[in-house]
Amino acid sequence: MSEKYSNRHKKRVVQEGVRALKNKPGWDVENFVPASARAQERLMELDQQSRDEKVYAQAQRCEACEGLRERSGDTTALCETHLAEAMGF
């Protein structure tokens, strides 16, 4: 912009442009998540899924887990050790 426009006018033009961008689909800057963060989140989910599969496989052979499942009637119950492993401790 040239100097013939006032600062107030320039500010209004910029604000209108920002508002127009925010109204476009996919341009929500408040909820923007960079691709690298999504990839990191997905890796964490896969790691947790792998850990869960391993723990539940071990729990199928665990006497403490089996006893807890029988007493509680919960087919997914885990003993303290396997529960801690599933939670990542």
Buried (B, 14 or more C-beta within 10 A) or exposed (E): EEEEEEEEEEEEEEEEEEEEEEEEEEEEEEEEEEEEEEEEEEEEEEEEEEBBEEBBEBBEEBEBBBEBBEEEEEEEBBBEBBBEBBEEE
